[in-house]
Amino acid sequence: MIKIAAKARFSFMFPADRKTTFEFYSDMTRMVNYLQHIELVNALPGSQYRLYYNTVELGTYHIHVYCDVRMDMDSDCQTMRVVSVENLPTIETEVTINATTTRGFYSSETFFHEEDGQTRVEYTLSLQANPPRPKGMRFMPRQMVDKIANNITNHRMREIAENFIESSIADFPRWQIERETS
């Protein structure tokens, strides 16, 4: 098994008031577009979604992690949480010479605070999974594999969070124009 466990926490200023910012980030299908290495596989009733984390590490090993989540929004408190659920169809664990596929657990929390006409967004995301090691790694010591996986996953989480911030802020003007013209 490879232990994947990483968390990233960021705070950033968003160029809109709190209500508009909350509305902008409340669409899960749009939000996933800003998450590098993560795709939306399926959207189900009850704000439930299947997400797919996919990355190639060390130039050879393909890591596939499916995460089933539910989006909980509290417009009164201006918070959003994406929490893991396990009631969607099962994910079969698979392993090949250079790939591994398993179920994992993704979560995020987003808090919105009004600040001088803009919104300070506090954003935390985490990913956990324990996929089997690809067969090509079977001769590498477990501790070495776990250390490499931990370093890579922490780097990926920071990369995902940074891309989320940059791409969502960059896309906001387009969304605002679409919202005003519809």
PyMOL commands that set and color helices and strands:
alter all, ss='L'
color gray80, all
select helices_A, chain A and resi 18-25+28-33+135-137+142-181
alter helices_A, ss='H'
color red, helices_A
select strands_A, chain A and resi 4-14+38-44+48-57+61-74+79-84+94-95+99-115+118-129
alter strands_A, ss='S'
color yellow, strands_A
deselect
rebuild
show_as cartoon
